[in-house]
């Protein structure tokens, strides 16, 4: 993935004091969870990013070579135990997740357009329980789909699930035992 710094990002990086933050946007069913590693909330891109500070963490982001799938782990700790049921009850596997890098000014306000560092799909989380919970969400890129088995068939019934009313495969079962004379007169 190509990443380019905007002029504002280059100026922020050259400043005497640099306050980098990681921003995460997770597309859960019914709600977008947007958080960052700073302390104050701010709005960007139509979402309000919650400041989670030291309660959150992001693993290192590596670019994959060739067709190897890459991934990243997002950790949120200090979660009340009663909110873990919400995480376990939602069906979010395969939904969009984005990781951005940005900088804050001296007043802790966003000063540049964040740079998209990683985009992928949410996978299953690791949950550790105690008095509070720690959730580590695994996010993988699209190459991880290559390893998944496809359970689709070229049948009329399967085609109706995808495209109701499409009759393009209605005669497939009749073709199985059909004898075709090829090259004879």
Backbone as JSON Lines, residues from 0, in Angstrom:
{"i":0,"aa":"X","n":[0.85,-1.16,0.0],"ca":[0.0,0.0,0.0],"c":[0.9,1.23,0.0]}
{"i":1,"aa":"X","n":[0.64,2.15,-0.89],"ca":[1.41,3.37,-0.97],"c":[0.89,4.37,0.05]}
{"i":2,"aa":"X","n":[1.82,4.97,0.79],"ca":[1.44,5.97,1.78],"c":[2.22,7.24,1.49]}
{"i":3,"aa":"X","n":[1.54,8.35,1.46],"ca":[2.19,9.63,1.18],"c":[1.84,10.62,2.28]}
{"i":4,"aa":"X","n":[2.83,11.42,2.67],"ca":[2.58,12.46,3.67],"c":[2.04,13.7,2.99]}
{"i":5,"aa":"X","n":[1.05,14.29,3.6],"ca":[0.54,15.57,3.13],"c":[1.52,16.66,3.56]}
{"i":6,"aa":"X","n":[1.46,17.85,2.97],"ca":[2.33,18.94,3.43],"c":[2.14,19.25,4.92]}
{"i":7,"aa":"X","n":[0.91,19.16,5.42],"ca":[0.67,19.39,6.84],"c":[1.37,18.33,7.7]}
{"i":8,"aa":"X","n":[1.39,17.08,7.22],"ca":[2.05,16.01,7.96],"c":[3.56,16.22,7.98]}
{"i":9,"aa":"X","n":[4.12,16.64,6.86],"ca":[5.56,16.91,6.79],"c":[5.94,18.05,7.72]}
{"i":10,"aa":"X","n":[5.13,19.11,7.77],"ca":[5.4,20.23,8.67],"c":[5.29,19.8,10.13]}
{"i":11,"aa":"X","n":[4.3,18.97,10.45],"ca":[4.13,18.49,11.82],"c":[5.31,17.63,12.25]}
{"i":12,"aa":"X","n":[5.81,16.81,11.33],"ca":[6.95,15.95,11.65],"c":[8.22,16.77,11.84]}
{"i":13,"aa":"X","n":[8.32,17.93,11.21],"ca":[9.51,18.78,11.33],"c":[9.44,19.72,12.53]}
{"i":14,"aa":"X","n":[8.3,19.78,13.19],"ca":[8.14,20.68,14.34],"c":[9.0,20.2,15.51]}
{"i":15,"aa":"X","n":[9.36,21.11,16.43],"ca":[10.18,20.71,17.58],"c":[9.48,19.69,18.5]}
{"i":16,"aa":"X","n":[8.16,19.78,18.6],"ca":[7.41,18.83,19.42],"c":[6.43,18.09,18.5]}
{"i":17,"aa":"X","n":[6.54,16.78,18.47],"ca":[5.67,15.96,17.62],"c":[4.82,15.1,18.54]}
{"i":18,"aa":"X","n":[3.51,15.12,18.34],"ca":[2.58,14.31,19.13],"c":[1.85,13.35,18.2]}
{"i":19,"aa":"X","n":[2.47,12.23,17.84],"ca":[1.79,11.28,16.96],"c":[0.73,10.48,17.72]}
{"i":20,"aa":"X","n":[-0.32,10.15,17.03],"ca":[-1.37,9.3,17.6],"c":[-1.75,8.25,16.57]}
{"i":21,"aa":"X","n":[-2.26,7.15,17.08],"ca":[-2.84,6.11,16.23],"c":[-4.35,6.26,16.31]}
{"i":22,"aa":"X","n":[-5.01,6.18,15.17],"ca":[-6.47,6.26,15.12],"c":[-7.01,4.96,14.53]}
{"i":23,"aa":"X","n":[-8.08,4.43,15.12],"ca":[-8.69,3.19,14.67],"c":[-10.16,3.44,14.42]}
{"i":24,"aa":"X","n":[-10.65,2.92,13.29],"ca":[-12.08,3.01,12.96],"c":[-12.57,1.6,12.66]}
{"i":25,"aa":"X","n":[-13.5,1.1,13.5],"ca":[-14.05,-0.25,13.36],"c":[-15.53,-0.16,13.03]}
{"i":26,"aa":"X","n":[-15.94,-0.85,11.99],"ca":[-17.32,-0.81,11.52],"c":[-18.12,-1.96,12.13]}
{"i":27,"aa":"X","n":[-18.63,-1.75,13.34],"ca":[-19.49,-2.75,13.98],"c":[-20.91,-2.59,13.47]}
{"i":28,"aa":"X","n":[-21.72,-3.66,13.5],"ca":[-23.11,-3.54,13.07],"c":[-23.86,-2.53,13.94]}
{"i":29,"aa":"X","n":[-24.46,-1.57,13.3],"ca":[-25.26,-0.59,14.02],"c":[-24.49,0.61,14.55]}
{"i":30,"aa":"X","n":[-23.16,0.54,14.61],"ca":[-22.38,1.66,15.15],"c":[-20.94,1.58,14.69]}
{"i":31,"aa":"X","n":[-20.33,2.73,14.52],"ca":[-18.92,2.83,14.19],"c":[-18.17,3.09,15.5]}
{"i":32,"aa":"X","n":[-17.14,2.3,15.78],"ca":[-16.29,2.56,16.92],"c":[-15.03,3.24,16.41]}
{"i":33,"aa":"X","n":[-14.82,4.49,16.83],"ca":[-13.64,5.26,16.43],"c":[-12.91,5.68,17.7]}
{"i":34,"aa":"X","n":[-11.62,5.33,17.78],"ca":[-10.84,5.65,18.97],"c":[-9.43,6.05,18.55]}
{"i":35,"aa":"X","n":[-8.74,6.74,19.45],"ca":[-7.35,7.11,19.18],"c":[-6.53,7.03,20.46]}
{"i":36,"aa":"X","n":[-5.22,7.08,20.32],"ca":[-4.32,6.88,21.45],"c":[-4.08,8.15,22.26]}
{"i":37,"aa":"X","n":[-4.75,9.25,21.93],"ca":[-4.65,10.48,22.72],"c":[-5.63,10.45,23.88]}
{"i":38,"aa":"X","n":[-5.8,11.62,24.51],"ca":[-6.66,11.68,25.69],"c":[-7.98,12.39,25.47]}
{"i":39,"aa":"X","n":[-8.06,13.28,24.48],"ca":[-9.28,14.05,24.27],"c":[-10.02,13.56,23.03]}
{"i":40,"aa":"X","n":[-11.33,13.7,23.05],"ca":[-12.14,13.32,21.9],"c":[-12.06,14.41,20.83]}
{"i":41,"aa":"X","n":[-12.16,14.01,19.56],"ca":[-12.25,14.97,18.46],"c":[-13.01,14.34,17.31]}
{"i":42,"aa":"X","n":[-13.5,15.2,16.41],"ca":[-14.27,14.74,15.26],"c":[-13.38,14.83,14.01]}
{"i":43,"aa":"X","n":[-13.47,13.81,13.18],"ca":[-12.77,13.81,11.89],"c":[-13.49,12.83,10.97]}
{"i":44,"aa":"X","n":[-13.68,13.22,9.73],"ca":[-14.28,12.33,8.74],"c":[-15.69,11.9,9.06]}
{"i":45,"aa":"X","n":[-16.43,12.71,9.79],"ca":[-17.81,12.37,10.13],"c":[-17.95,11.48,11.35]}
{"i":46,"aa":"X","n":[-16.85,11.11,12.0],"ca":[-16.89,10.26,13.19],"c":[-16.26,11.01,14.36]}
{"i":47,"aa":"X","n":[-16.69,10.68,15.56],"ca":[-16.07,11.22,16.77],"c":[-15.12,10.18,17.31]}
{"i":48,"aa":"X","n":[-13.84,10.52,17.35],"ca":[-12.81,9.61,17.84],"c":[-12.63,9.8,19.34]}
{"i":49,"aa":"X","n":[-12.8,8.71,20.08],"ca":[-12.69,8.73,21.53],"c":[-11.23,8.57,21.94]}
{"i":50,"aa":"X","n":[-10.78,9.38,22.85],"ca":[-9.42,9.26,23.36],"c":[-9.34,8.18,24.42]}
{"i":51,"aa":"X","n":[-8.6,7.1,24.14],"ca":[-8.49,5.99,25.09],"c":[-7.13,5.98,25.78]}
{"i":52,"aa":"X","n":[-6.19,6.83,25.34],"ca":[-4.9,6.95,26.0],"c":[-4.15,5.65,26.13]}
{"i":53,"aa":"X","n":[-3.66,5.37,27.34],"ca":[-2.85,4.17,27.57],"c":[-3.7,2.9,27.66]}
{"i":54,"aa":"X","n":[-5.0,3.0,27.55],"ca":[-5.85,1.81,27.6],"c":[-5.86,1.05,26.29]}
{"i":55,"aa":"X","n":[-5.34,1.65,25.22],"ca":[-5.33,1.01,23.92],"c":[-3.92,0.72,23.45]}
{"i":56,"aa":"X","n":[-3.82,-0.18,22.47],"ca":[-2.52,-0.52,21.9],"c":[-2.68,-1.08,20.5]}
{"i":57,"aa":"X","n":[-1.65,-0.9,19.68],"ca":[-1.64,-1.39,18.31],"c":[-0.33,-2.13,18.09]}
{"i":58,"aa":"X","n":[-0.41,-3.32,17.51],"ca":[0.81,-4.06,17.2],"c":[1.53,-3.39,16.04]}
{"i":59,"aa":"X","n":[2.72,-3.85,15.74],"ca":[3.44,-3.28,14.61],"c":[2.74,-3.65,13.31]}
{"i":60,"aa":"X","n":[2.82,-2.75,12.35],"ca":[2.19,-2.96,11.04],"c":[3.3,-3.32,10.06]}
{"i":61,"aa":"X","n":[3.16,-4.46,9.41],"ca":[4.17,-4.9,8.45],"c":[3.51,-5.09,7.1]}
{"i":62,"aa":"X","n":[4.2,-4.66,6.07],"ca":[3.73,-4.93,4.72],"c":[4.13,-6.36,4.36]}
{"i":63,"aa":"X","n":[3.2,-7.09,3.78],"ca":[3.47,-8.47,3.38],"c":[4.19,-8.49,2.05]}
{"i":64,"aa":"X","n":[5.05,-9.46,1.9],"ca":[5.74,-9.64,0.63],"c":[4.95,-10.66,-0.19]}
{"i":65,"aa":"X","n":[4.78,-10.37,-1.47],"ca":[4.08,-11.29,-2.35],"c":[2.61,-11.42,-1.98]}
{"i":66,"aa":"X","n":[2.17,-12.66,-1.84],"ca":[0.76,-12.91,-1.54],"c":[0.55,-13.39,-0.12]}
{"i":67,"aa":"X","n":[1.47,-13.08,0.79],"ca":[1.29,-13.43,2.18],"c":[0.34,-12.44,2.84]}
{"i":68,"aa":"X","n":[-0.68,-12.93,3.55],"ca":[-1.58,-12.0,4.23],"c":[-0.9,-11.34,5.43]}
{"i":69,"aa":"X","n":[-1.18,-10.08,5.62],"ca":[-0.64,-9.33,6.75],"c":[-1.79,-9.01,7.7]}
{"i":70,"aa":"X","n":[-1.45,-8.74,8.94],"ca":[-2.48,-8.4,9.91],"c":[-1.93,-7.5,10.99]}
{"i":71,"aa":"X","n":[-2.83,-7.03,11.81],"ca":[-2.49,-6.15,12.92],"c":[-3.43,-6.5,14.08]}
{"i":72,"aa":"X","n":[-2.94,-6.32,15.32],"ca":[-3.75,-6.58,16.49],"c":[-4.02,-5.26,17.21]}
{"i":73,"aa":"X","n":[-5.29,-5.03,17.52],"ca":[-5.72,-3.83,18.24],"c":[-6.16,-4.26,19.63]}
{"i":74,"aa":"X","n":[-5.57,-3.66,20.67],"ca":[-5.86,-4.06,22.04],"c":[-6.52,-2.92,22.79]}
{"i":75,"aa":"X","n":[-7.58,-3.23,23.49],"ca":[-8.27,-2.27,24.35],"c":[-8.41,-2.92,25.72]}
{"i":76,"aa":"X","n":[-7.87,-2.28,26.75],"ca":[-7.93,-2.84,28.1],"c":[-8.71,-1.91,29.02]}
{"i":77,"aa":"X","n":[-9.06,-2.43,30.17],"ca":[-9.82,-1.65,31.14],"c":[-11.3,-1.59,30.82]}
{"i":78,"aa":"X","n":[-11.8,-2.57,30.09],"ca":[-13.21,-2.6,29.69],"c":[-14.03,-3.25,30.8]}
{"i":79,"aa":"X","n":[-15.14,-2.64,31.22],"ca":[-16.01,-3.3,32.21],"c":[-16.49,-4.65,31.68]}
{"i":80,"aa":"X","n":[-16.54,-5.63,32.57],"ca":[-16.86,-7.0,32.18],"c":[-18.24,-7.1,31.53]}
{"i":81,"aa":"X","n":[-19.2,-6.27,31.95],"ca":[-20.55,-6.36,31.38],"c":[-20.59,-5.95,29.9]}
{"i":82,"aa":"X","n":[-19.6,-5.2,29.44],"ca":[-19.59,-4.81,28.02],"c":[-18.99,-5.87,27.11]}
{"i":83,"aa":"X","n":[-18.38,-6.9,27.69],"ca":[-17.8,-7.98,26.89],"c":[-18.89,-8.76,26.17]}
{"i":84,"aa":"X","n":[-20.05,-8.9,26.8],"ca":[-21.16,-9.62,26.16],"c":[-21.56,-8.95,24.85]}
{"i":85,"aa":"X","n":[-21.48,-7.64,24.8],"ca":[-21.78,-6.9,23.56],"c":[-20.79,-7.3,22.47]}
{"i":86,"aa":"X","n":[-19.53,-7.41,22.82],"ca":[-18.51,-7.8,21.85],"c":[-18.73,-9.23,21.35]}
{"i":87,"aa":"X","n":[-19.13,-10.1,22.26],"ca":[-19.35,-11.49,21.87],"c":[-20.64,-11.69,21.1]}
{"i":88,"aa":"X","n":[-21.63,-10.8,21.28],"ca":[-22.93,-10.97,20.65],"c":[-23.02,-10.43,19.24]}
{"i":89,"aa":"X","n":[-22.18,-9.47,18.87],"ca":[-22.25,-8.89,17.53],"c":[-21.61,-9.8,16.48]}
{"i":90,"aa":"X","n":[-22.15,-9.75,15.28],"ca":[-21.59,-10.5,14.15],"c":[-20.83,-9.52,13.27]}
{"i":91,"aa":"X","n":[-19.57,-9.32,13.57],"ca":[-18.77,-8.3,12.89],"c":[-17.62,-8.89,12.09]}
{"i":92,"aa":"X","n":[-17.44,-10.2,12.13],"ca":[-16.31,-10.79,11.41],"c":[-16.41,-10.48,9.92]}
{"i":93,"aa":"X","n":[-15.31,-9.97,9.36],"ca":[-15.27,-9.61,7.95],"c":[-15.64,-8.16,7.68]}
{"i":94,"aa":"X","n":[-16.0,-7.4,8.7],"ca":[-16.36,-6.0,8.51],"c":[-15.11,-5.12,8.5]}
{"i":95,"aa":"X","n":[-15.26,-3.9,7.99],"ca":[-14.14,-3.0,7.72],"c":[-13.46,-2.49,9.0]}
{"i":96,"aa":"X","n":[-12.13,-2.42,8.96],"ca":[-11.33,-1.84,10.03],"c":[-10.2,-1.03,9.39]}
{"i":97,"aa":"X","n":[-9.95,0.16,9.95],"ca":[-8.91,1.04,9.4],"c":[-8.03,1.56,10.53]}
{"i":98,"aa":"X","n":[-6.74,1.68,10.24],"ca":[-5.77,2.23,11.17],"c":[-5.09,3.42,10.51]}
{"i":99,"aa":"X","n":[-5.11,4.57,11.18],"ca":[-4.53,5.8,10.68],"c":[-3.41,6.27,11.61]}
{"i":100,"aa":"X","n":[-2.51,7.07,11.07],"ca":[-1.5,7.75,11.86],"c":[-1.69,9.25,11.66]}
{"i":101,"aa":"X","n":[-1.69,10.0,12.76],"ca":[-1.92,11.44,12.69],"c":[-1.06,12.13,13.74]}
{"i":102,"aa":"X","n":[-1.09,13.46,13.75],"ca":[-0.37,14.26,14.74],"c":[-1.32,15.26,15.38]}
{"i":103,"aa":"X","n":[-1.02,15.6,16.63],"ca":[-1.77,16.61,17.36],"c":[-0.88,17.82,17.58]}
{"i":104,"aa":"X","n":[-1.51,19.01,17.68],"ca":[-0.74,20.22,17.99],"c":[-0.59,20.36,19.5]}
{"i":105,"aa":"X","n":[-0.06,21.51,19.94],"ca":[0.17,21.72,21.36],"c":[-1.12,21.77,22.17]}
{"i":106,"aa":"X","n":[-2.23,22.11,21.51],"ca":[-3.54,22.14,22.18],"c":[-4.26,20.8,22.05]}
{"i":107,"aa":"X","n":[-3.56,19.77,21.59],"ca":[-4.08,18.41,21.41],"c":[-5.25,18.36,20.42]}
{"i":108,"aa":"X","n":[-5.14,19.14,19.35],"ca":[-6.12,19.12,18.27],"c":[-5.46,18.52,17.03]}
{"i":109,"aa":"X","n":[-6.25,17.84,16.23],"ca":[-5.75,17.21,15.01],"c":[-5.27,18.3,14.05]}
{"i":110,"aa":"X","n":[-4.02,18.17,13.55],"ca":[-3.48,19.21,12.69],"c":[-3.24,18.76,11.26]}
{"i":111,"aa":"X","n":[-3.52,17.55,10.93],"ca":[-3.3,17.11,9.56],"c":[-4.29,16.02,9.21]}
{"i":112,"aa":"X","n":[-4.39,15.77,7.93],"ca":[-5.22,14.65,7.5],"c":[-4.49,13.36,7.86]}
{"i":113,"aa":"X","n":[-5.12,12.49,8.62],"ca":[-4.46,11.24,8.99],"c":[-4.08,10.41,7.76]}
{"i":114,"aa":"X","n":[-2.99,9.68,7.9],"ca":[-2.49,8.81,6.83],"c":[-3.0,7.4,7.1]}
{"i":115,"aa":"X","n":[-3.65,6.8,6.1],"ca":[-4.13,5.43,6.24],"c":[-2.94,4.48,6.24]}
{"i":116,"aa":"X","n":[-2.74,3.77,7.35],"ca":[-1.6,2.88,7.5],"c":[-1.99,1.44,7.17]}
{"i":117,"aa":"X","n":[-3.2,1.04,7.57],"ca":[-3.64,-0.34,7.35],"c":[-5.15,-0.36,7.2]}
{"i":118,"aa":"X","n":[-5.61,-1.14,6.25],"ca":[-7.05,-1.35,6.08],"c":[-7.26,-2.84,5.92]}
{"i":119,"aa":"X","n":[-8.21,-3.35,6.66],"ca":[-8.48,-4.78,6.61],"c":[-9.87,-5.11,7.1]}
{"i":120,"aa":"X","n":[-10.01,-6.37,7.5],"ca":[-11.3,-6.87,7.97],"c":[-11.13,-7.45,9.36]}
{"i":121,"aa":"X","n":[-12.12,-7.2,10.21],"ca":[-12.06,-7.7,11.57],"c":[-12.22,-9.22,11.59]}
{"i":122,"aa":"X","n":[-11.45,-9.85,12.47],"ca":[-11.53,-11.28,12.68],"c":[-11.96,-11.51,14.13]}
{"i":123,"aa":"X","n":[-11.81,-12.7,14.62],"ca":[-12.25,-13.01,15.98],"c":[-11.32,-12.37,17.01]}
{"i":124,"aa":"X","n":[-11.87,-11.93,18.15],"ca":[-11.03,-11.3,19.19],"c":[-10.53,-12.33,20.21]}
{"i":125,"aa":"X","n":[-9.44,-11.96,20.89],"ca":[-8.99,-12.68,22.09],"c":[-9.46,-11.86,23.27]}
{"i":126,"aa":"X","n":[-10.12,-12.51,24.23],"ca":[-10.66,-11.81,25.39],"c":[-10.06,-12.41,26.66]}
{"i":127,"aa":"X","n":[-9.48,-11.55,27.49],"ca":[-8.95,-11.97,28.8],"c":[-9.8,-11.31,29.87]}
{"i":128,"aa":"X","n":[-10.31,-12.14,30.77],"ca":[-11.22,-11.64,31.81],"c":[-10.49,-11.53,33.15]}
{"i":129,"aa":"X","n":[-10.9,-10.56,33.92],"ca":[-10.42,-10.32,35.28],"c":[-11.45,-9.4,35.91]}
{"i":130,"aa":"X","n":[-11.01,-8.46,36.75],"ca":[-11.94,-7.45,37.25],"c":[-12.37,-6.54,36.11]}
{"i":131,"aa":"X","n":[-11.46,-6.32,35.16],"ca":[-11.8,-5.66,33.9],"c":[-11.35,-6.6,32.79]}
{"i":132,"aa":"X","n":[-11.78,-6.33,31.59],"ca":[-11.47,-7.21,30.47],"c":[-10.47,-6.53,29.53]}
{"i":133,"aa":"X","n":[-9.71,-7.37,28.83],"ca":[-8.82,-6.9,27.77],"c":[-9.23,-7.62,26.5]}
{"i":134,"aa":"X","n":[-9.51,-6.85,25.47],"ca":[-9.92,-7.43,24.18],"c":[-8.86,-7.09,23.15]}
{"i":135,"aa":"X","n":[-8.38,-8.12,22.45],"ca":[-7.44,-7.93,21.35],"c":[-8.14,-8.35,20.06]}
{"i":136,"aa":"X","n":[-8.42,-7.37,19.2],"ca":[-9.11,-7.62,17.94],"c":[-8.06,-7.86,16.85]}
{"i":137,"aa":"X","n":[-8.18,-8.97,16.17],"ca":[-7.29,-9.28,15.06],"c":[-7.9,-8.73,13.78]}
{"i":138,"aa":"X","n":[-7.11,-7.98,13.03],"ca":[-7.55,-7.42,11.76],"c":[-6.62,-7.96,10.69]}
{"i":139,"aa":"X","n":[-7.19,-8.5,9.63],"ca":[-6.39,-9.09,8.56],"c":[-6.73,-8.42,7.24]}
{"i":140,"aa":"X","n":[-5.75,-8.41,6.33],"ca":[-6.02,-7.79,5.04],"c":[-6.76,-8.76,4.13]}
{"i":141,"aa":"X","n":[-7.1,-8.31,2.94],"ca":[-7.95,-9.1,2.04],"c":[-7.29,-10.37,1.54]}
{"i":142,"aa":"X","n":[-5.96,-10.45,1.58],"ca":[-5.29,-11.66,1.11],"c":[-5.61,-12.88,1.97]}
{"i":143,"aa":"X","n":[-6.07,-12.67,3.2],"ca":[-6.44,-13.8,4.05],"c":[-7.62,-14.57,3.47]}
{"i":144,"aa":"X","n":[-8.42,-13.94,2.61],"ca":[-9.54,-14.63,1.97],"c":[-9.09,-15.73,1.02]}
{"i":145,"aa":"X","n":[-7.89,-15.64,0.51],"ca":[-7.41,-16.67,-0.42],"c":[-7.34,-18.03,0.24]}
{"i":146,"aa":"X","n":[-7.14,-18.06,1.54],"ca":[-7.0,-19.33,2.25],"c":[-8.33,-19.92,2.69]}
{"i":147,"aa":"X","n":[-9.4,-19.18,2.55],"ca":[-10.71,-19.65,3.0],"c":[-11.39,-20.46,1.9]}
{"i":148,"aa":"X","n":[-12.01,-21.54,2.33],"ca":[-12.74,-22.38,1.39],"c":[-14.02,-21.68,0.95]}
{"i":149,"aa":"X","n":[-14.38,-21.85,-0.28],"ca":[-15.62,-21.29,-0.81],"c":[-16.68,-22.39,-0.82]}
{"i":150,"aa":"X","n":[-17.83,-22.1,-0.28],"ca":[-18.89,-23.09,-0.17],"c":[-20.01,-22.82,-1.17]}
{"i":151,"aa":"X","n":[-19.69,-22.21,-2.29],"ca":[-20.69,-21.94,-3.32],"c":[-20.63,-23.04,-4.38]}
{"i":152,"aa":"X","n":[-21.75,-23.34,-4.97],"ca":[-21.84,-24.36,-6.02],"c":[-22.49,-23.74,-7.25]}
{"i":153,"aa":"X","n":[-22.2,-24.3,-8.4],"ca":[-22.85,-23.85,-9.63],"c":[-24.12,-24.66,-9.82]}
{"i":154,"aa":"X","n":[-25.12,-24.33,-9.0],"ca":[-26.41,-25.0,-9.08],"c":[-27.5,-23.93,-9.15]}
{"i":155,"aa":"X","n":[-28.69,-24.36,-9.58],"ca":[-29.82,-23.45,-9.67],"c":[-30.18,-22.9,-8.29]}
{"i":156,"aa":"X","n":[-30.15,-23.75,-7.27],"ca":[-30.52,-23.32,-5.92],"c":[-29.53,-22.29,-5.37]}
{"i":157,"aa":"X","n":[-28.26,-22.52,-5.6],"ca":[-27.25,-21.59,-5.13],"c":[-27.36,-20.25,-5.86]}
{"i":158,"aa":"X","n":[-27.66,-20.3,-7.15],"ca":[-27.82,-19.07,-7.93],"c":[-29.04,-18.28,-7.43]}
{"i":159,"aa":"X","n":[-30.1,-18.99,-7.03],"ca":[-31.29,-18.3,-6.52],"c":[-31.03,-17.59,-5.2]}
{"i":160,"aa":"X","n":[-30.12,-18.14,-4.37],"ca":[-29.76,-17.46,-3.12],"c":[-29.07,-16.14,-3.4]}
{"i":161,"aa":"X","n":[-28.18,-16.14,-4.4],"ca":[-27.44,-14.93,-4.73],"c":[-28.27,-13.95,-5.55]}
{"i":162,"aa":"X","n":[-28.96,-14.46,-6.55],"ca":[-29.71,-13.62,-7.5],"c":[-31.1,-14.2,-7.72]}
{"i":163,"aa":"X","n":[-32.05,-13.89,-6.84],"ca":[-33.41,-14.43,-7.0],"c":[-34.0,-14.07,-8.36]}
{"i":164,"aa":"X","n":[-34.58,-15.05,-9.01],"ca":[-35.21,-14.83,-10.31],"c":[-34.3,-15.1,-11.5]}
{"i":165,"aa":"X","n":[-32.99,-15.25,-11.28],"ca":[-32.06,-15.53,-12.38],"c":[-32.18,-17.0,-12.75]}
{"i":166,"aa":"X","n":[-32.5,-17.28,-13.99],"ca":[-32.74,-18.66,-14.43],"c":[-31.57,-19.22,-15.24]}
{"i":167,"aa":"X","n":[-30.39,-18.62,-15.14],"ca":[-29.24,-19.01,-15.93],"c":[-28.7,-20.4,-15.65]}
{"i":168,"aa":"X","n":[-28.97,-20.96,-14.48],"ca":[-28.45,-22.29,-14.13],"c":[-29.56,-23.31,-13.89]}
{"i":169,"aa":"X","n":[-30.75,-23.06,-14.4],"ca":[-31.86,-23.97,-14.11],"c":[-31.73,-25.34,-14.76]}
{"i":170,"aa":"X","n":[-30.95,-25.47,-15.82],"ca":[-30.81,-26.76,-16.51],"c":[-29.51,-27.48,-16.19]}
{"i":171,"aa":"X","n":[-28.76,-27.03,-15.21],"ca":[-27.47,-27.64,-14.89],"c":[-27.62,-29.09,-14.47]}
{"i":172,"aa":"X","n":[-28.61,-29.43,-13.66],"ca":[-28.77,-30.81,-13.2],"c":[-29.11,-31.75,-14.34]}
{"i":173,"aa":"X","n":[-29.8,-31.28,-15.37],"ca":[-30.12,-32.12,-16.52],"c":[-28.89,-32.4,-17.37]}
{"i":174,"aa":"X","n":[-27.88,-31.54,-17.3],"ca":[-26.7,-31.69,-18.13],"c":[-25.73,-32.73,-17.59]}
{"i":175,"aa":"X","n":[-25.92,-33.17,-16.34],"ca":[-24.99,-34.12,-15.73],"c":[-24.98,-35.44,-16.48]}
{"i":176,"aa":"X","n":[-26.12,-36.0,-16.79],"ca":[-26.22,-37.3,-17.45],"c":[-26.46,-37.2,-18.95]}
{"i":177,"aa":"X","n":[-26.36,-36.04,-19.49],"ca":[-26.66,-35.82,-20.91],"c":[-25.51,-36.34,-21.77]}
{"i":178,"aa":"X","n":[-25.83,-37.13,-22.78],"ca":[-24.85,-37.62,-23.73],"c":[-24.8,-36.64,-24.9]}
{"i":179,"aa":"X","n":[-23.61,-36.19,-25.18],"ca":[-23.43,-35.22,-26.26],"c":[-22.59,-35.89,-27.35]}
{"i":180,"aa":"X","n":[-23.13,-35.93,-28.55],"ca":[-22.4,-36.49,-29.68],"c":[-21.56,-35.39,-30.29]}
{"i":181,"aa":"X","n":[-20.28,-35.61,-30.27],"ca":[-19.35,-34.56,-30.72],"c":[-18.56,-35.07,-31.91]}
{"i":182,"aa":"X","n":[-18.65,-34.36,-33.0],"ca":[-17.87,-34.71,-34.18],"c":[-18.42,-35.84,-35.01]}
{"i":183,"aa":"X","n":[-19.64,-36.28,-34.77],"ca":[-20.26,-37.34,-35.58],"c":[-21.38,-36.74,-36.41]}
{"i":184,"aa":"X","n":[-21.63,-37.4,-37.52],"ca":[-22.74,-36.92,-38.35],"c":[-23.93,-37.81,-38.26]}
